[in-house]
Amino acid sequence: MSINLMKTASGLIALIFSSMTMAKQPIDKPNILFLLSDDQSWSGLSVTMDPNHPDSKSKVIATPNITQLAAQGMLFSRAYAPAPVCSPTRISLQTGKSPAQLHWTKAAPVMTARDGLKLFPPSINKNIAQSEITIAELLRQRGYATAHYGKWHIGGGGPKNHGYDESDGDTGNNDAIPHTPPNPVDIFGMGERAIDFMDRNISKGKPFFIQMSYHALHHPENADPKLVKKYEGLMKKTSAKQSGRAALAEDLDRGVGILLAKLEALGISNNTYVVYMSDNGSGGNKLLKGGKGSLWEGGIRVPLIIRGPGIKAGQISDESIVGYDLFPTFYHLAGGNKPLPNGVEGGDISSLLTGESGPVKRPSEDLVFHFPHYQGTTPHSVIYQDNFKLIYFYETDSSKLFDLDKDISESQDLSLNNSKLSANLLTRLKSQLASINAQLPEMNPDYDGVTQYDPKGRKKGKGDKGKGKNKGKDKNKNKRKNKDNNGGKNQ
């Protein structure tokens, strides 16, 4: 079907009903529609992510379609992105492996000797290797049509080199910049291409896997001015960035609603898994500590909602889930029964979707996160055991322990009163990192013993509280940003 670019949501809605072909698909191969937002916090939807915490939803941002999606399926209150920044999460989702194993634990360029800090963070890979087997390649072997629209941001020549039949190319953050209202950051343009892909493959009786990697909530300056004005009135002490992000979130929800309506129009809603997730956490909420660039809960705890065949409406799971669990889950839902590629660390969560109890079975019983870089804080790693979370800081060789059931805000360090548990978890953390050959930060032999890292991006020397000539200045900042040929801030 040939279609012209329709840049308005109303035009896209009209497209939904222009070809209502009823599905002629094999039931054992359900469709999968994976919706991935960018920089959307755990509490950034009008969905209560945890019924025990009223502040786990936005009281301002309107996302009625995603709220309805959650009511129709299963909501995961303890879902985690594989990393607190963008591209490590994206490569992890494609491969089912942790960023630590992939040696891709950061997005932006890492610090070097010139930064004068205590530790040298490890170097990172910046291109998905041709040898990696992606979820798209596995599903294509199962007879699926595969498409990736929006932000790819992991190089390697783009999605078509890694199992996707159709894509927008080797895209990054900057590819959203040209798209302004009525198609802010290409939300509705992406939807149009996805609808066309659905139409063509449903008419062939072929199941599809579509990953919608939305640019939103990046580039809030591109948001609809009318929605920005709405949120300026609703949000107290708001900035242009905050009101723009809220406006983009509402338009993103409209884009999601259009795709959900298309599934209904095609008669395939009951045979399609819809998965909604964010690529990393984001700051700005009252409940969770930290934000993007740290392994505090605010940096990695994200929305995760799944609706589809066999999932009862209104279900809530408090099982700890990580993004790379989706790799084996998608393969299983597609009827795959062959061994997974070597190195896959995710566990199949499909039994949770049908209401069965029990923990997710992964190759390692320990759920570990690794961020050996300076960004939201100093280099650190994390391990979870049931309701306990241990966070280890490499600069100080020290740990903090939290009981998330009682202290989701991570305000009460229990490590001194639980030294045995802390020591055991630290041993297991280091053992797991060693087993996947994770890269660790190294001591800077030229460290002056004084310079400290400021989470706002400044270096602080002795007696420097962030004031004076060093405040907010970084001679290498623009130079480092310009090294990213895949989209500006590379997050």
C-alpha positions as CSV (number, residue, x, y, z in Angstrom):
1,M,0.0,0.0,0.0
2,S,1.4,3.4,-1.0
3,I,0.8,6.2,1.5
4,N,1.9,9.8,1.8
5,L,3.4,11.2,4.9
6,M,0.7,12.3,7.3
7,K,2.0,14.5,10.0
8,T,-1.1,14.8,12.1
9,A,-2.6,12.4,14.5
10,S,-6.0,12.9,12.9
11,G,-4.6,11.8,9.6
12,L,-3.1,8.8,11.2
13,I,-6.4,7.8,12.8
14,A,-8.0,8.0,9.3
15,L,-5.3,5.6,8.1
16,I,-6.3,3.1,10.7
17,F,-9.6,2.5,9.1
18,S,-8.6,2.8,5.5
19,S,-7.8,-1.0,5.2
20,M,-9.5,-3.1,7.9
21,T,-8.2,-6.4,6.7
22,M,-9.1,-9.2,9.2
23,A,-6.3,-11.2,10.5
24,K,-5.4,-14.5,8.8
25,Q,-2.5,-15.5,11.1
26,P,-1.4,-18.7,12.8
27,I,-2.5,-18.5,16.4
28,D,0.7,-20.1,17.6
29,K,2.7,-17.1,16.3
30,P,1.3,-14.0,18.0
31,N,2.4,-10.6,16.9
32,I,4.7,-8.5,19.2
33,L,4.6,-4.8,19.4
34,F,7.4,-3.4,21.6
35,L,7.0,0.3,22.6
36,L,10.2,1.8,24.1
37,S,10.1,5.4,25.4
38,D,13.2,7.4,26.1
39,D,14.1,8.9,29.5
40,Q,10.6,8.3,31.0
41,S,10.7,8.0,34.7
42,W,9.0,5.2,36.7
43,S,6.4,7.7,38.0
44,G,6.1,9.6,34.7
45,L,2.8,8.1,33.6
46,S,-0.8,8.5,34.9
47,V,-0.4,4.9,35.9
48,T,0.1,4.0,39.6
49,M,3.2,1.8,39.2
50,D,3.0,0.4,42.7
51,P,-0.3,0.4,44.6
52,N,1.6,0.7,47.9
53,H,3.0,4.1,46.8
54,P,0.5,6.8,45.6
55,D,3.4,8.9,44.4
56,S,4.4,6.2,41.8
57,K,2.3,8.0,39.2
58,S,2.2,11.5,37.8
59,K,-0.6,13.7,39.1
60,V,-0.2,16.0,36.1
61,I,0.9,14.2,33.0
62,A,-2.0,12.6,31.0
63,T,-1.4,9.2,29.5
64,P,-4.9,7.7,29.3
65,N,-4.1,5.1,26.6
66,I,-1.1,3.7,28.5
67,T,-3.2,3.7,31.6
68,Q,-5.9,1.7,29.8
69,L,-3.2,-0.7,28.5
70,A,-2.0,-1.3,32.1
71,A,-5.6,-2.0,33.2
72,Q,-6.0,-4.6,30.3
73,G,-2.7,-6.4,31.1
74,M,0.0,-6.9,33.6
75,L,2.0,-4.1,35.3
76,F,5.4,-4.8,36.8
77,S,6.1,-2.7,39.8
78,R,9.8,-3.7,40.0
79,A,11.0,-3.6,36.5
80,Y,14.5,-2.3,35.7
81,A,16.2,-1.1,32.6
82,P,19.5,-2.9,32.0
83,A,21.4,0.4,32.4
84,P,20.7,4.0,33.7
85,V,21.6,5.4,30.2
86,C,20.4,4.9,26.7
87,S,22.6,2.9,24.3
88,P,23.7,0.2,26.8
89,T,20.0,-0.6,27.4
90,R,19.3,-0.7,23.7
91,I,22.2,-3.2,22.9
92,S,21.1,-5.3,25.9
93,L,17.5,-5.5,24.7
94,Q,18.7,-6.6,21.3
95,T,21.0,-9.4,22.6
96,G,19.6,-10.5,25.9
97,K,23.0,-9.8,27.5
98,S,23.8,-7.4,30.3
99,P,25.8,-4.2,29.4
100,A,28.5,-5.5,31.7
101,Q,29.1,-8.6,29.6
102,L,28.9,-6.6,26.4
103,H,31.5,-4.1,27.6
104,W,29.0,-1.3,26.8
105,T,28.2,0.3,30.1
106,K,28.0,3.9,29.2
107,A,26.6,6.0,26.4
108,A,28.6,9.3,26.3
109,P,32.4,9.3,26.0
110,V,34.1,8.1,29.2
111,M,36.5,10.2,31.2
112,T,40.3,10.1,30.8
113,A,43.5,11.1,32.5
114,R,42.9,14.7,31.7
115,D,39.9,14.7,34.0
116,G,42.2,14.1,37.0
117,L,39.8,11.9,39.0
118,K,40.6,9.0,41.2
119,L,39.6,6.2,38.9
120,F,39.9,5.5,35.1
121,P,36.5,4.2,33.9
122,P,36.8,1.4,31.4
123,S,36.5,2.0,27.7
124,I,33.3,1.1,25.9
125,N,32.3,-0.5,22.6
126,K,30.2,1.8,20.5
127,N,28.9,-0.5,17.7
128,I,26.9,-3.7,17.9
129,A,29.1,-6.5,16.6
130,Q,27.9,-8.5,13.5
131,S,28.5,-11.6,15.5
132,E,25.8,-10.7,18.0
133,I,22.5,-12.5,17.4
134,T,19.6,-10.2,17.9
135,I,16.0,-10.9,18.9
136,A,14.9,-9.8,15.4
137,E,17.2,-12.4,13.8
138,L,15.7,-15.2,16.0
139,L,12.1,-14.1,15.3
140,R,12.8,-13.8,11.5
141,Q,14.0,-17.5,11.7
142,R,10.5,-18.2,13.1
143,G,8.8,-16.6,10.1
144,Y,8.3,-13.2,11.5
145,A,8.3,-9.9,9.6
146,T,10.5,-7.5,11.6
147,A,10.7,-3.8,11.8
148,H,12.5,-1.2,13.9
149,Y,11.3,2.4,13.8
150,G,12.8,5.4,15.6
151,K,16.0,5.6,17.5
152,W,18.5,2.8,17.0
153,H,21.6,4.4,18.5
154,I,23.9,1.3,18.6
155,G,25.6,1.6,15.3
156,G,26.7,-1.5,13.4
157,G,25.3,-0.2,10.2
158,G,21.7,0.0,11.5
159,P,18.8,-2.4,12.1
160,K,18.8,-3.9,8.6
161,N,22.2,-5.3,9.3
162,H,20.9,-7.1,12.4
163,G,17.7,-8.9,11.5
164,Y,15.2,-6.1,10.7
165,D,13.4,-6.2,7.4
166,E,12.6,-2.5,7.6
167,S,13.9,0.4,9.7
168,D,14.6,4.1,9.8
169,G,18.3,3.4,9.5
170,D,21.3,3.9,11.8
171,T,19.6,6.7,13.8
172,G,20.5,8.6,16.9
173,N,19.2,11.5,19.0
174,N,19.7,14.1,16.3
175,D,17.3,12.4,13.9
176,A,14.5,13.7,16.1
177,I,15.4,17.3,15.7
178,P,13.8,18.0,12.3
179,H,10.4,16.7,13.5
180,T,8.3,19.5,14.9
181,P,4.5,19.8,15.5
182,P,2.2,18.5,14.3
183,N,4.6,15.5,14.3
184,P,6.9,16.3,17.3
185,V,10.0,14.1,17.4
186,D,8.4,11.9,14.7
187,I,5.9,10.3,17.1
188,F,3.2,10.1,14.5
189,G,5.5,9.6,11.5
190,M,6.8,6.5,13.2
191,G,3.2,5.4,13.9
192,E,2.3,5.8,10.2
193,R,5.2,3.6,9.1
194,A,4.3,0.9,11.7
195,I,0.6,0.9,10.6
196,D,1.7,0.4,6.9
197,F,4.0,-2.5,8.0
198,M,1.1,-4.1,9.9
199,D,-1.3,-3.8,6.9
200,R,1.1,-5.3,4.5
201,N,2.1,-8.3,6.7
202,I,-1.4,-9.0,8.0
203,S,-2.7,-9.2,4.4
204,K,0.0,-11.9,3.8
205,G,-1.0,-13.8,7.0
206,K,2.5,-13.2,8.4
207,P,3.2,-12.5,12.1
208,F,5.2,-9.3,12.9
209,F,7.6,-8.0,15.5
210,I,7.8,-4.2,15.6
211,Q,10.0,-2.3,17.9
212,M,9.0,1.3,18.3
213,S,12.0,3.1,19.7
214,Y,10.5,6.5,20.3
215,H,12.7,9.6,20.5
216,A,10.4,11.1,23.1
217,L,11.1,12.4,25.7
218,H,14.2,13.9,24.0
219,H,14.1,17.4,22.5
220,P,11.3,18.9,24.6
221,E,11.8,22.1,22.6
222,N,10.0,20.3,19.7
223,A,6.8,19.8,21.8
224,D,3.4,21.0,20.7
225,P,3.2,24.7,22.0
226,K,-0.4,24.2,23.0
227,L,0.4,21.3,25.2
228,V,3.4,23.1,26.6
229,K,1.2,26.0,27.6
230,K,-1.2,23.5,29.2
231,Y,1.5,22.0,31.4
232,E,3.0,25.4,32.3
233,G,-0.4,26.1,33.9
234,L,-0.5,22.7,35.6
235,M,3.0,22.3,36.9
236,K,4.3,24.5,39.7
237,K,7.8,26.0,39.3
238,T,8.2,24.3,36.0
239,S,11.0,24.9,33.5
240,A,10.7,24.9,29.7
241,K,12.3,21.5,29.6
242,Q,9.9,20.0,32.2
243,S,6.8,21.3,30.5
244,G,8.1,20.3,27.1
245,R,8.8,16.8,28.3
246,A,5.3,16.5,29.8
247,A,3.8,17.7,26.5
248,L,5.8,15.1,24.6
249,A,4.6,12.4,27.0
250,E,1.0,13.2,26.3
251,D,1.6,13.1,22.5
252,L,3.5,9.9,22.9
253,D,0.5,8.5,24.7
254,R,-1.7,9.6,21.7
255,G,0.7,7.8,19.4
256,V,0.4,4.6,21.4
257,G,-3.4,4.9,21.4
258,I,-3.4,5.1,17.6
259,L,-1.4,1.9,17.3
260,L,-3.7,0.1,19.8
261,A,-6.7,1.2,17.8
262,K,-5.1,-0.2,14.7
263,L,-4.7,-3.6,16.3
264,E,-8.4,-3.5,17.1
265,A,-9.3,-2.4,13.6
266,L,-7.3,-5.3,12.1
267,G,-8.9,-7.8,14.4
268,I,-5.5,-8.9,15.8
269,S,-5.6,-7.3,19.3
270,N,-6.3,-10.6,20.9
271,N,-3.3,-12.2,19.2
272,T,-0.8,-9.4,19.8
273,Y,1.5,-8.9,22.8
274,V,2.0,-5.2,23.5
275,V,4.9,-4.3,25.7
276,Y,5.6,-0.8,27.0
277,M,8.9,0.2,28.7
278,S,11.3,3.0,29.1
279,D,15.0,2.8,28.2
280,N,16.2,4.2,31.6
281,G,14.9,6.0,34.6
282,S,14.8,9.8,35.0
283,G,15.0,12.1,37.9
284,G,12.3,14.6,39.1
285,N,10.1,12.3,41.2
286,K,9.4,12.5,45.0
287,L,9.7,8.8,45.6
288,L,12.9,7.4,44.1
289,K,16.4,8.6,44.8
290,G,18.7,9.5,41.9
291,G,18.1,9.6,38.2
292,K,19.6,9.0,34.8
293,G,23.3,8.0,35.0
294,S,23.1,6.2,38.4
295,L,22.0,2.9,39.8
296,W,19.9,4.4,42.5
297,E,16.3,3.3,41.9
298,G,15.5,6.6,40.1
299,G,18.1,5.7,37.4
300,I,17.0,2.2,36.5
301,R,13.5,1.4,37.8
302,V,11.2,2.0,34.9
303,P,7.6,1.4,33.7
304,L,6.9,-2.0,32.2
305,I,3.4,-3.1,31.0
306,I,2.5,-6.2,29.0
307,R,-0.8,-7.0,27.5
308,G,-1.5,-10.0,25.3
309,P,-3.0,-13.5,24.9
310,G,-3.4,-15.4,28.2
311,I,-2.7,-12.3,30.4
312,K,-5.6,-11.5,32.7
313,A,-6.6,-7.9,33.0
314,G,-5.5,-5.8,36.0
315,Q,-2.6,-8.0,37.1
316,I,0.3,-6.5,39.1
317,S,3.6,-8.4,39.6
318,D,6.2,-7.3,42.1
319,E,8.8,-9.8,40.7
320,S,12.1,-8.1,39.8
321,I,12.3,-8.0,36.0
322,V,15.2,-6.6,33.9
323,G,15.0,-5.5,30.3
324,Y,17.1,-8.3,28.9
325,D,14.5,-10.8,30.2
326,L,12.4,-9.8,27.2
327,F,14.8,-11.5,24.8
328,P,14.1,-15.1,25.8
329,T,10.5,-14.1,26.6
330,F,9.8,-12.9,23.1
331,Y,11.4,-15.9,21.6
332,H,9.3,-18.3,23.8
333,L,6.1,-16.4,23.0
334,A,6.9,-16.8,19.3
335,G,7.1,-20.5,19.7
336,G,10.9,-20.8,19.7
337,N,12.2,-23.9,21.4
338,K,15.8,-24.1,20.3
339,P,18.7,-23.2,22.8
340,L,19.3,-19.5,23.1
341,P,22.5,-18.0,21.9
342,N,25.5,-18.3,24.1
343,G,25.8,-15.6,26.8
344,V,22.1,-14.7,27.1
345,E,21.6,-13.7,30.7
346,G,17.8,-13.0,30.6
347,G,15.2,-15.2,32.0
348,D,11.9,-16.1,30.3
349,I,9.0,-14.4,32.1
350,S,6.2,-15.8,30.1
351,S,5.0,-18.0,33.0
352,L,4.5,-14.8,35.1
353,L,2.3,-13.5,32.4
354,T,-0.1,-16.4,32.7
355,G,-0.2,-16.1,36.5
356,E,2.2,-18.8,37.6
357,S,4.3,-18.0,40.6
358,G,8.0,-18.4,41.3
359,P,11.1,-16.3,40.6
360,V,12.4,-15.7,37.1
361,K,15.0,-18.3,36.3
362,R,18.2,-16.8,34.8
363,P,21.6,-18.4,34.2
364,S,22.7,-16.5,37.3
365,E,20.5,-16.3,40.4
366,D,21.8,-12.9,41.1
367,L,20.5,-9.7,39.5
368,V,23.4,-7.4,39.0
369,F,23.9,-3.9,37.5
370,H,27.2,-2.4,36.6
371,F,28.0,1.3,36.0
372,P,31.8,1.8,36.5
373,H,31.6,5.4,35.3
374,Y,31.3,9.0,36.6
375,Q,27.9,10.4,35.8
376,G,25.1,10.5,38.4
377,T,27.7,9.6,41.0
378,T,31.1,7.9,41.2
379,P,31.6,4.4,39.7
380,H,29.4,1.8,41.3
381,S,27.7,-1.6,41.0
382,V,24.5,-3.1,42.4
383,I,23.2,-6.5,43.4
384,Y,19.6,-7.4,44.4
385,Q,18.5,-10.2,46.7
386,D,14.8,-10.4,47.3
387,N,13.9,-7.0,49.0
388,F,17.5,-6.1,49.7
389,K,19.8,-4.0,47.5
390,L,23.5,-3.5,48.0
391,I,25.3,-0.7,46.2
392,Y,29.1,-0.8,46.0
393,F,31.2,2.3,45.3
394,Y,34.6,1.7,43.8
395,E,36.3,5.0,44.8
396,T,35.8,4.4,48.5
397,D,35.6,0.6,48.5
398,S,32.4,0.9,50.5
399,S,28.9,-0.4,50.4
400,K,25.4,0.6,51.3
401,L,22.5,-1.8,52.0
402,F,18.8,-1.0,51.7
403,D,15.5,-2.8,52.3
404,L,13.4,-1.7,49.4
405,D,10.2,-3.1,50.8
406,K,10.5,-0.7,53.7
407,D,12.6,2.1,52.2
408,I,12.0,2.5,48.4
409,S,13.7,5.9,48.6
410,E,17.0,4.4,49.7
411,S,17.4,6.7,52.7
412,Q,18.4,4.3,55.5
413,D,21.7,2.5,55.0
414,L,21.5,-0.9,56.9
415,S,25.0,-2.1,56.1
416,L,26.5,-1.5,59.5
417,N,23.8,-3.5,61.3
418,N,23.8,-6.2,58.7
419,S,27.5,-6.7,58.0
420,K,27.2,-10.4,57.3
421,L,24.5,-10.0,54.7
422,S,26.4,-7.0,53.2
423,A,29.7,-9.0,53.0
424,N,27.9,-12.0,51.4
425,L,26.2,-9.8,48.8
426,L,29.4,-8.0,47.9
427,T,31.2,-11.3,47.4
428,R,28.4,-12.5,45.1
429,L,28.4,-9.2,43.2
430,K,32.1,-9.4,42.5
431,S,31.9,-13.1,41.6
432,Q,29.1,-12.4,39.1
433,L,31.0,-9.5,37.5
434,A,34.1,-11.7,37.2
435,S,32.1,-14.5,35.6
436,I,30.9,-12.3,32.7
437,N,34.3,-10.6,32.4
438,A,33.0,-7.2,33.3
439,Q,35.4,-4.3,33.0
440,L,36.3,-2.5,36.2
441,P,37.5,1.0,36.9
442,E,41.3,1.3,37.5
443,M,43.2,3.6,39.8
444,N,44.6,6.7,38.3
445,P,48.4,6.7,39.1
446,D,48.6,10.5,38.8
447,Y,45.6,11.2,41.0
448,D,46.4,14.2,43.2
449,G,44.5,13.0,46.2
450,V,42.3,16.1,46.2
451,T,40.2,16.4,43.1
452,Q,36.7,15.1,43.6
453,Y,33.8,14.4,41.2
454,D,30.6,16.5,41.4
455,P,27.5,14.8,40.0
456,K,26.6,18.0,38.2
457,G,29.6,17.5,36.0
458,R,32.2,19.7,37.8
459,K,35.5,18.7,39.3
460,K,36.1,20.0,42.8
461,G,39.5,20.5,44.3
462,K,40.4,21.2,48.0
463,G,38.2,23.9,49.4
464,D,36.2,24.2,46.2
465,K,32.5,24.0,46.7
466,G,31.6,24.4,43.1
467,K,32.0,28.1,43.1
468,G,34.4,30.3,41.2
469,K,36.0,29.9,37.8
470,N,35.4,26.1,37.6
471,K,31.7,26.3,38.2
472,G,29.8,24.9,35.3
473,K,32.7,25.0,33.0
474,D,34.3,22.2,31.2
475,K,36.7,23.0,28.4
476,N,36.3,19.6,26.9
477,K,32.5,19.4,27.2
478,N,31.7,20.5,23.7
479,K,34.6,18.6,22.3
480,R,33.4,15.4,23.9
481,K,29.9,15.9,22.7
482,N,31.0,16.5,19.1
483,K,32.7,13.2,19.0
484,D,29.3,11.5,18.9
485,N,28.4,11.2,15.3
486,N,25.2,9.4,16.2
487,G,23.3,12.1,17.9
488,G,24.5,14.9,20.2
489,K,24.4,13.9,23.8
490,N,24.5,10.1,23.0
491,Q,22.3,9.2,25.9
